[in-house]
Amino acid sequence: MEEQKYVTRLEKKGVKPTALRLLILRTMIEADAAVSLHDLSVRLETVDKSTIFRTLTLFLAHHVIHAIEDGSGSLKYEVCASECECTVDDMHTHFYCERCHQTFCFKHIHVPVVDLPEGFAVQSINYMVKGICAACSATKNKG
């Protein structure tokens, strides 16, 4: 059953699987790119924006999702892989399309290792590549 895998994912991360949390998680998983609070509020027009925000905050705290700063002015959110703990070792490359303004996660491309000076400790990495996505490139080449 499809719904059970969402329940299991939330329970595994220590989050009680309420109907709204499951709806928000399913909506994020079904999105083809990272989503902003605004994107979710448009997709879930019957759900209060503050409820979505509180759920995103809870999901972030329990490593269900990770936040991405793509330079667009609003945070984007992506569901973490089920085995991800959102440590630096789990960080991956993100791509921001300057034409359609979507942010994509390239989970198979890990961020480069940064050799910091002694005394510095990495807490997180935001590795963003900007350009034109495959769909926008194909549209441009057809016209």
Beta strands, then each sheet from edge to edge (+ up, - down):
strand 1: 35-36
strand 2: 65-68
strand 3: 76-79
strand 4: 92-97
strand 5: 103-110
strand 6: 128-131
sheet 1: 1+ 3- 2+
sheet 2: 5+ 4- 6-
end
